[in-house]
């Protein structure tokens, strides 16, 4: 059996730069690139690096978060409460948990007009080692087709947090 060694960090970065450049050059600014099955640290780094210049989306982080936020807001409407009335504890600080926590913080900040750092203080994550960290320290099948179609129809060239917040409406 032949096993190929993984690319080094530098080789991976060079490959991604070449790929992102080629896709944009060949298909234009409006091509939607969905990052799938990247390591946790790579996923956040890729979004941070390429979202200012490319139309990118990471469903494990952003898509799952939109679906969960929609459910929370719908449930809270039924009982007459808001996100800011609650504290949130996540078991898991991976892509999905961190993405959900961050989108909840963004929505709390938007609803209350409080600084994002203040909203993050209501959110805690327990990681795989049992450590509890605050967010200030640290689903797909439903949201991706709708978000992708919305991006195409609107002619968007970047995915912004407000688009994800609007997904629950």
Residue frames as a rotation matrix with the C-alpha (Angstrom) as fourth column:
UNK 1
0.582 0.813 0.000 0.00
0.813 -0.582 0.000 0.00
0.000 0.000 -1.000 0.00
UNK 2
-0.463 -0.714 0.525 1.34
0.720 -0.648 -0.247 3.41
0.517 0.263 0.815 -0.99
UNK 3
0.505 0.565 -0.653 0.84
0.837 -0.505 0.211 6.23
-0.211 -0.653 -0.727 1.49
UNK 4
0.048 -0.440 0.897 1.52
0.552 -0.737 -0.391 9.82
0.833 0.514 0.208 0.53
UNK 5
-0.560 -0.317 -0.765 2.90
0.821 -0.337 -0.462 12.14
-0.111 -0.887 0.449 3.19
UNK 6
0.598 0.770 -0.225 0.81
0.758 -0.634 -0.156 15.15
-0.262 -0.078 -0.962 4.12
UNK 7
0.287 -0.436 0.853 1.86
0.479 -0.705 -0.522 18.50
0.829 0.559 0.007 2.76
UNK 8
-0.600 -0.509 -0.617 3.83
0.799 -0.336 -0.499 20.74
0.047 -0.792 0.609 5.06
UNK 9
0.174 0.651 -0.739 2.20
0.620 -0.655 -0.432 23.91
-0.765 -0.383 -0.518 6.36
UNK 10
-0.364 -0.406 -0.838 4.08
-0.330 -0.785 0.524 25.92
-0.871 0.467 0.152 3.75
UNK 11
-0.993 -0.004 0.114 3.17
0.099 0.457 0.884 23.53
-0.056 0.889 -0.454 0.90
UNK 12
-0.255 0.966 -0.046 -0.49
0.947 0.240 -0.216 23.61
-0.198 -0.098 -0.975 1.98
UNK 13
0.147 0.272 -0.951 -0.49
0.251 -0.940 -0.230 27.43
-0.957 -0.205 -0.206 2.07
UNK 14
-0.691 -0.479 -0.541 1.11
-0.401 -0.368 0.839 27.62
-0.601 0.797 0.062 -1.38
UNK 15
-0.860 0.432 0.270 -1.38
0.507 0.676 0.535 25.11
0.049 0.597 -0.801 -2.79
UNK 16
0.037 0.931 -0.364 -4.34
0.879 -0.204 -0.431 27.03
-0.476 -0.304 -0.825 -1.33
UNK 17
-0.084 -0.132 -0.988 -3.03
-0.127 -0.982 0.142 30.35
-0.988 0.137 0.066 -2.67
UNK 18
-0.931 -0.306 -0.198 -2.56
-0.242 0.114 0.963 28.84
-0.272 0.945 -0.180 -6.11
UNK 19
-0.632 0.756 0.167 -6.00
0.774 0.611 0.164 27.20
0.022 0.233 -0.972 -6.05
UNK 20
0.129 0.728 -0.673 -7.82
0.663 -0.568 -0.487 30.30
-0.737 -0.384 -0.556 -4.82
UNK 21
-0.366 -0.359 -0.859 -6.10
-0.352 -0.801 0.484 32.47
-0.862 0.479 0.167 -7.42
UNK 22
-0.997 -0.073 0.016 -6.86
-0.018 0.443 0.896 30.04
-0.073 0.893 -0.444 -10.23
UNK 23
-0.376 0.926 0.023 -10.52
0.907 0.373 -0.197 29.63
-0.191 -0.054 -0.980 -9.28
UNK 24
0.200 0.435 -0.878 -11.07
0.316 -0.877 -0.363 33.39
-0.927 -0.205 -0.313 -9.11
UNK 25
-0.561 -0.507 -0.655 -9.17
-0.451 -0.475 0.755 33.97
-0.694 0.719 0.037 -12.36
UNK 26
-0.992 0.112 0.056 -11.04
0.113 0.617 0.779 31.23
0.052 0.779 -0.625 -14.25
UNK 27
-0.354 0.931 -0.093 -14.55
0.881 0.365 0.302 31.67
0.315 0.025 -0.949 -12.81
UNK 28
-0.154 0.261 0.953 -14.65
0.085 -0.957 0.276 35.26
0.984 0.124 0.125 -11.56
UNK 29
-0.805 -0.226 0.549 -15.40
-0.427 -0.421 -0.800 36.92
0.412 -0.879 0.242 -8.23
UNK 30
-0.027 0.932 0.362 -18.86
-0.992 -0.071 0.108 35.42
0.126 -0.356 0.926 -7.87
UNK 31
0.026 -0.001 -1.000 -17.77
-0.162 0.987 -0.005 31.78
0.986 0.162 0.025 -7.65
UNK 32
0.580 0.250 0.775 -18.68
-0.794 -0.039 0.606 30.34
0.182 -0.967 0.176 -4.25
UNK 33
-0.250 -0.734 -0.632 -15.97
-0.300 0.679 -0.670 28.23
0.921 0.022 -0.390 -2.66
UNK 34
0.762 0.515 0.393 -17.10
-0.558 0.212 0.802 25.96
0.329 -0.831 0.449 0.14
UNK 35
-0.416 -0.906 0.074 -14.34
-0.775 0.311 -0.550 24.69
0.475 -0.287 -0.832 2.42
UNK 36
0.726 0.685 -0.066 -15.12
-0.583 0.663 0.469 21.11
0.365 -0.302 0.881 3.44
UNK 37
0.952 -0.225 -0.206 -13.36
0.291 0.872 0.393 18.74
0.091 -0.434 0.896 5.82
UNK 38
0.117 -0.923 0.365 -10.38
-0.097 -0.377 -0.921 20.92
0.988 0.072 -0.134 6.69
UNK 39
-0.337 -0.308 -0.890 -8.70
0.836 0.336 -0.433 20.56
0.433 -0.890 0.144 10.08
UNK 40
0.524 0.670 -0.526 -10.23
0.849 -0.462 0.257 22.81
-0.071 -0.582 -0.810 12.73
UNK 41
0.072 -0.562 -0.824 -7.33
0.357 -0.757 0.547 25.26
-0.931 -0.333 0.146 12.89
UNK 42
-0.852 -0.383 0.358 -7.11
0.443 -0.161 0.882 25.39
-0.280 0.910 0.306 9.08
UNK 43
-0.108 0.908 0.406 -10.82
0.957 -0.015 0.289 26.07
0.268 0.420 -0.867 8.66
UNK 44
0.667 0.347 -0.659 -10.84
0.590 -0.786 0.183 29.22
-0.454 -0.511 -0.730 10.77
UNK 45
-0.248 -0.858 -0.450 -7.56
0.184 -0.498 0.847 30.41
-0.951 0.127 0.282 9.24
UNK 46
-0.730 0.000 0.684 -8.86
0.678 0.131 0.724 29.86
-0.090 0.991 -0.095 5.69
UNK 47
0.362 0.920 0.150 -12.04
0.918 -0.380 0.113 31.82
0.160 0.097 -0.982 6.38
UNK 48
0.562 -0.196 -0.804 -10.08
0.342 -0.829 0.442 34.67
-0.753 -0.523 -0.398 7.96
UNK 49
-0.484 -0.870 -0.089 -7.56
0.230 -0.225 0.947 34.75
-0.844 0.438 0.309 5.13
UNK 50
-0.877 0.033 0.480 -9.84
0.480 0.106 0.871 34.42
-0.022 0.994 -0.109 2.12
UNK 51
0.051 0.995 -0.086 -13.19
0.960 -0.072 -0.269 35.95
-0.274 -0.069 -0.959 3.13
UNK 52
0.102 0.005 -0.995 -11.97
0.063 -0.998 0.002 39.53
-0.993 -0.063 -0.102 2.48
UNK 53
-0.503 -0.455 -0.735 -11.05
-0.651 -0.360 0.668 38.65
-0.569 0.814 -0.115 -1.11
UNK 54
-0.894 0.184 -0.408 -13.17
-0.174 0.697 0.696 35.62
0.413 0.693 -0.591 -2.12
UNK 55
0.108 0.971 0.213 -16.72
-0.923 0.019 0.384 34.35
0.369 -0.238 0.898 -1.77
UNK 56
-0.655 -0.457 -0.602 -16.05
-0.185 0.869 -0.459 31.56
0.733 -0.189 -0.654 0.74
UNK 57
0.332 0.816 0.474 -18.19
-0.855 0.047 0.517 29.55
0.399 -0.577 0.713 3.12
UNK 58
-0.821 -0.507 -0.261 -17.47
-0.321 0.789 -0.523 26.84
0.472 -0.346 -0.811 5.72
UNK 59
0.039 0.986 -0.160 -20.65
-0.341 0.164 0.926 24.94
0.939 0.018 0.343 6.41
UNK 60
0.009 -0.060 -0.998 -19.43
0.753 0.657 -0.033 23.23
0.658 -0.751 0.051 9.61
UNK 61
-0.799 -0.356 -0.485 -18.79
0.589 -0.625 -0.512 26.66
-0.121 -0.695 0.709 11.12
UNK 62
-0.907 0.376 -0.192 -21.28
-0.391 -0.919 0.049 29.00
-0.158 0.119 0.980 9.47
UNK 63
-0.452 0.774 -0.444 -24.03
-0.390 0.276 0.878 26.72
0.802 0.570 0.176 8.17
UNK 64
-0.271 0.305 -0.913 -24.54
0.717 0.697 0.020 24.73
0.643 -0.649 -0.407 11.34
UNK 65
-0.855 -0.109 -0.507 -24.45
0.453 -0.632 -0.629 27.97
-0.252 -0.767 0.590 13.35
UNK 66
-0.811 0.581 -0.071 -27.21
-0.541 -0.698 0.470 29.52
0.224 0.419 0.880 11.23
UNK 67
-0.193 0.754 -0.628 -29.47
0.000 0.640 0.768 26.49
0.981 0.148 -0.124 11.68
UNK 68
-0.363 -0.003 -0.932 -28.91
0.879 0.332 -0.343 26.39
0.310 -0.943 -0.118 15.46
UNK 69
-0.966 -0.006 -0.258 -29.42
0.101 -0.928 -0.359 30.15
-0.237 -0.373 0.897 15.81
UNK 70
-0.583 0.804 -0.115 -32.68
-0.479 -0.225 0.848 29.88
0.657 0.550 0.517 13.88
UNK 71
-0.065 0.542 -0.838 -33.91
0.464 0.760 0.455 27.19
0.883 -0.359 -0.301 16.28
UNK 72
-0.612 -0.243 -0.752 -32.90
0.790 -0.215 -0.574 29.17
-0.022 -0.946 0.324 19.36
UNK 73
-0.969 0.234 -0.078 -34.54
-0.236 -0.971 0.020 32.38
-0.071 0.038 0.997 18.20
UNK 74
-0.357 0.884 -0.302 -37.73
-0.309 0.193 0.931 30.56
0.882 0.425 0.204 17.19
UNK 75
-0.103 0.284 -0.953 -37.94
0.754 0.647 0.111 28.81
0.648 -0.708 -0.281 20.57
UNK 76
-0.773 -0.260 -0.578 -37.23
0.602 -0.585 -0.543 32.02
-0.197 -0.768 0.609 22.48
UNK 77
-0.823 0.552 0.135 -39.96
-0.394 -0.725 0.565 33.86
0.410 0.412 0.814 20.55
UNK 78
-0.106 0.816 -0.568 -42.45
0.184 0.577 0.796 31.24
0.977 -0.020 -0.211 21.79
UNK 79
0.140 0.110 -0.984 -41.57
0.962 0.221 0.162 31.93
0.235 -0.969 -0.075 25.43
UNK 80
0.875 0.317 0.366 -41.12
0.291 -0.949 0.124 35.68
0.387 -0.002 -0.922 25.00
UNK 81
0.623 -0.735 -0.270 -37.41
0.185 -0.197 0.963 35.80
-0.760 -0.649 0.013 25.76
UNK 82
0.845 -0.430 -0.319 -34.26
-0.487 -0.368 -0.793 36.84
0.223 0.825 -0.520 23.92
UNK 83
0.487 -0.759 -0.432 -30.79
0.414 0.637 -0.650 35.41
0.769 0.138 0.625 23.54
UNK 84
-0.311 -0.672 0.672 -29.40
-0.237 -0.630 -0.740 38.07
0.920 -0.390 0.037 25.87
UNK 85
0.447 0.565 0.693 -31.58
-0.829 -0.029 0.558 36.66
0.335 -0.825 0.456 28.70
UNK 86
0.999 -0.005 0.041 -29.49
-0.006 0.967 0.253 33.48
-0.041 -0.253 0.966 28.73
UNK 87
0.037 -0.999 0.029 -25.99
-0.873 -0.018 0.487 32.12
-0.486 -0.043 -0.873 29.19
UNK 88
0.839 0.223 -0.496 -24.73
-0.496 0.688 -0.530 29.38
0.223 0.691 0.688 26.90
UNK 89
0.019 -0.814 0.580 -22.44
-0.707 0.399 0.583 26.44
-0.707 -0.421 -0.569 27.68
UNK 90
0.613 0.103 -0.784 -21.11
-0.734 0.441 -0.516 24.27
0.292 0.892 0.346 24.86
UNK 91
0.423 -0.506 0.751 -19.70
-0.169 0.771 0.614 20.78
-0.890 -0.387 0.241 25.24
UNK 92
0.265 -0.425 0.866 -17.14
0.915 0.394 -0.088 20.95
-0.304 0.815 0.493 22.45
UNK 93
0.402 -0.233 -0.885 -14.97
-0.119 -0.972 0.201 23.76
-0.908 0.025 -0.419 21.19
UNK 94
-0.417 -0.495 0.763 -14.51
0.664 0.408 0.627 22.50
-0.621 0.767 0.158 17.64
UNK 95
-0.960 -0.007 0.278 -15.63
0.231 -0.577 0.783 24.09
0.155 0.817 0.556 14.39
UNK 96
-0.208 0.971 0.113 -19.36
0.490 0.003 0.872 23.69
0.846 0.237 -0.477 14.89
UNK 97
0.318 0.347 -0.882 -19.46
0.948 -0.088 0.307 24.60
0.029 -0.934 -0.357 18.60
UNK 98
-0.491 -0.591 -0.640 -17.23
0.587 -0.767 0.259 27.62
-0.644 -0.249 0.724 18.17
UNK 99
-0.901 0.199 0.386 -19.11
0.262 -0.461 0.848 28.73
0.347 0.865 0.363 15.05
UNK 100
0.094 0.984 -0.154 -22.46
0.701 0.045 0.712 28.47
0.707 -0.175 -0.685 16.83
UNK 101
0.175 -0.087 -0.981 -21.12
0.920 -0.341 0.194 30.32
-0.351 -0.936 0.020 19.87
UNK 102
-0.797 -0.555 -0.239 -19.70
0.428 -0.797 0.426 33.14
-0.427 0.238 0.873 17.76
UNK 103
-0.672 0.609 0.422 -22.92
0.282 -0.316 0.906 33.59
0.685 0.728 0.040 15.76
UNK 104
0.328 0.754 -0.570 -24.96
0.865 0.004 0.503 33.68
0.381 -0.657 -0.650 18.99
UNK 105
-0.166 -0.475 -0.864 -22.59
0.766 -0.614 0.191 36.35
-0.621 -0.630 0.466 20.32
UNK 106
-0.953 -0.175 0.246 -22.95
0.299 -0.662 0.688 38.35
0.042 0.729 0.683 17.09
UNK 107
-0.226 0.953 0.201 -26.74
0.473 -0.073 0.878 38.19
0.852 0.294 -0.434 17.34
UNK 108
0.330 0.277 -0.902 -26.75
0.941 -0.176 0.290 39.18
-0.079 -0.945 -0.319 21.03
UNK 109
-0.585 -0.644 -0.493 -24.49
0.564 -0.760 0.324 42.11
-0.583 -0.088 0.808 20.17
UNK 110
-0.859 0.305 0.411 -26.76
0.258 -0.436 0.862 43.12
0.443 0.846 0.296 17.30
UNK 111
0.081 0.979 -0.186 -29.97
0.680 0.083 0.728 42.85
0.728 -0.185 -0.660 19.39
UNK 112
0.564 0.137 -0.814 -28.62
0.809 -0.292 0.511 44.67
-0.168 -0.947 -0.275 22.43
UNK 113
0.770 -0.385 0.509 -26.17
0.034 -0.771 -0.636 47.02
0.637 0.507 -0.580 20.69
UNK 114
0.802 -0.561 0.206 -23.59
-0.246 0.003 0.969 45.84
-0.544 -0.828 -0.136 23.23
UNK 115
0.042 -0.862 -0.505 -19.98
-0.997 -0.065 0.028 45.39
-0.057 0.503 -0.862 22.15
UNK 116
0.470 0.107 -0.876 -19.23
-0.446 0.885 -0.131 41.93
0.761 0.453 0.464 20.77
UNK 117
-0.596 -0.763 -0.252 -16.74
-0.114 0.390 -0.914 41.26
0.795 -0.516 -0.320 23.59
UNK 118
-0.630 0.457 0.628 -19.51
-0.761 -0.203 -0.616 41.90
-0.154 -0.866 0.476 26.13
UNK 119
0.459 0.837 -0.299 -21.87
-0.882 0.469 -0.042 39.49
0.105 0.283 0.953 24.35
UNK 120
0.085 -0.519 -0.851 -19.14
-0.302 0.800 -0.518 36.82
0.950 0.301 -0.089 24.28
UNK 121
-0.751 -0.405 0.521 -19.01
-0.582 0.036 -0.812 36.87
0.310 -0.913 -0.263 28.09
UNK 122
0.112 0.885 0.452 -22.36
-0.935 0.247 -0.253 35.03
-0.336 -0.394 0.856 28.13
UNK 123
0.837 0.177 -0.518 -20.87
-0.445 0.771 -0.456 32.05
0.319 0.612 0.724 26.29
UNK 124
0.041 -0.799 0.599 -18.61
-0.853 0.285 0.438 29.29
-0.521 -0.529 -0.670 27.61
UNK 125
0.546 0.049 -0.836 -17.14
-0.623 0.691 -0.366 26.23
0.560 0.721 0.408 25.90
UNK 126
0.433 -0.432 0.791 -15.94
-0.520 0.598 0.610 22.97
-0.737 -0.676 0.034 27.46
UNK 127
0.105 -0.459 -0.882 -13.27
-0.971 0.145 -0.191 21.42
0.216 0.876 -0.430 25.27
UNK 128
0.523 0.134 -0.842 -12.32
-0.266 0.964 -0.012 17.76
0.810 0.230 0.540 24.88
UNK 129
-0.482 -0.764 -0.428 -9.98
0.282 0.328 -0.902 17.97
0.830 -0.555 0.057 27.88
UNK 130
0.183 0.674 -0.715 -12.72
0.936 0.103 0.337 19.35
0.301 -0.731 -0.612 30.12
UNK 131
-0.762 -0.481 -0.433 -11.31
0.587 -0.795 -0.150 22.86
-0.272 -0.369 0.889 30.22
UNK 132
0.428 0.904 0.011 -13.87
0.865 -0.406 -0.295 25.61
-0.262 0.136 -0.955 30.37
UNK 133
-0.768 -0.636 -0.073 -13.05
0.569 -0.730 0.378 28.67
-0.294 0.249 0.923 28.31
UNK 134
0.161 0.807 -0.569 -15.09
0.156 -0.589 -0.793 31.70
-0.975 0.038 -0.221 27.52
UNK 135
0.619 0.131 0.774 -15.76
0.770 0.093 -0.631 32.56
-0.155 0.987 -0.043 23.90
UNK 136
0.957 -0.290 -0.007 -13.85
-0.287 -0.944 -0.160 35.80
0.040 0.155 -0.987 24.41
UNK 137
0.103 -0.944 0.312 -10.79
-0.597 0.192 0.779 33.58
-0.795 -0.267 -0.544 24.92
UNK 138
-0.344 -0.356 0.869 -11.07
0.200 0.876 0.439 31.38
-0.917 0.325 -0.230 22.26
UNK 139
0.061 -0.883 0.466 -27.32
0.004 0.467 0.884 22.15
-0.998 -0.052 0.031 9.53
UNK 140
-0.657 -0.708 -0.259 -25.39
-0.170 -0.196 0.966 22.01
-0.735 0.678 0.008 6.52
UNK 141
-0.731 0.381 0.566 -28.04
0.674 0.534 0.511 20.29
-0.107 0.755 -0.647 4.34
UNK 142
0.334 0.931 -0.146 -30.53
0.906 -0.360 -0.224 23.03
-0.261 -0.058 -0.964 5.17
UNK 143
0.528 -0.112 -0.842 -28.46
0.107 -0.975 0.197 26.20
-0.843 -0.194 -0.503 5.12
UNK 144
-0.472 -0.881 -0.017 -25.88
0.153 -0.101 0.983 25.64
-0.868 0.462 0.182 2.36
UNK 145
-0.456 0.294 0.840 -28.22
0.890 0.158 0.428 25.32
-0.007 0.943 -0.334 -0.64
UNK 146
0.634 0.771 -0.052 -30.26
0.773 -0.634 0.019 28.32
-0.019 -0.052 -0.998 0.51
UNK 147
0.428 -0.571 -0.701 -27.22
0.072 -0.751 0.656 30.44
-0.901 -0.332 -0.280 1.26
UNK 148
-0.596 -0.697 0.398 -25.57
0.420 0.153 0.895 29.45
-0.685 0.700 0.202 -2.01
UNK 149
-0.113 0.652 0.749 -28.70
0.980 -0.048 0.191 30.27
0.160 0.756 -0.634 -4.01
UNK 150
0.790 0.424 -0.443 -29.11
0.536 -0.829 0.161 33.58
-0.299 -0.365 -0.882 -2.16
UNK 151
0.008 -0.883 -0.469 -25.50
0.110 -0.465 0.878 34.52
-0.994 -0.059 0.093 -2.89
UNK 152
-0.673 -0.231 0.702 -25.93
0.674 0.200 0.711 33.72
-0.305 0.952 0.021 -6.58
UNK 153
0.232 0.876 0.422 -29.24
0.952 -0.295 0.088 35.59
0.201 0.381 -0.902 -6.91
UNK 154
0.815 0.100 -0.571 -27.95
0.352 -0.868 0.350 38.64
-0.461 -0.487 -0.742 -5.04
UNK 155
0.724 -0.611 0.322 -24.70
0.227 -0.230 -0.946 38.73
0.652 0.758 -0.028 -6.98
UNK 156
0.901 -0.387 0.195 -22.71
-0.338 -0.346 0.875 38.86
-0.271 -0.855 -0.443 -3.73
UNK 157
0.476 -0.815 -0.331 -18.96
-0.206 0.263 -0.943 38.59
0.855 0.516 -0.043 -3.94
UNK 158
-0.747 -0.646 0.157 -18.33
-0.328 0.153 -0.932 38.07
0.578 -0.748 -0.326 -0.18
UNK 159
0.173 0.743 -0.646 -20.12
0.531 0.482 0.697 36.20
0.829 -0.464 -0.312 2.64
UNK 160
-0.549 -0.293 0.783 -20.72
-0.385 -0.742 -0.548 38.59
0.742 -0.602 0.295 5.55
UNK 161
-0.970 0.138 -0.198 -21.90
0.241 0.484 -0.841 37.77
-0.020 -0.864 -0.503 9.09
UNK 162
-0.534 0.823 -0.192 -25.13
-0.615 -0.535 -0.580 39.72
-0.580 -0.191 0.792 8.51
UNK 163
-0.238 0.421 -0.875 -26.02
-0.812 0.408 0.417 37.24
0.533 0.810 0.245 5.75
UNK 164
-0.699 -0.074 -0.711 -25.73
0.204 0.932 -0.298 34.39
0.685 -0.354 -0.637 8.26
UNK 165
-0.901 0.403 -0.163 -27.77
0.055 -0.266 -0.962 36.31
-0.431 -0.876 0.217 10.83
UNK 166
-0.368 0.787 -0.496 -30.46
-0.897 -0.441 -0.035 36.91
-0.246 0.431 0.868 8.20
UNK 167
-0.742 0.007 -0.671 -30.63
-0.372 0.828 0.420 33.18
0.558 0.561 -0.612 7.42
UNK 168
-0.873 0.422 -0.243 -32.96
0.470 0.599 -0.649 32.52
-0.128 -0.681 -0.721 10.36
UNK 169
-0.649 0.644 -0.405 -35.54
-0.422 -0.748 -0.512 35.11
-0.633 -0.161 0.757 9.34
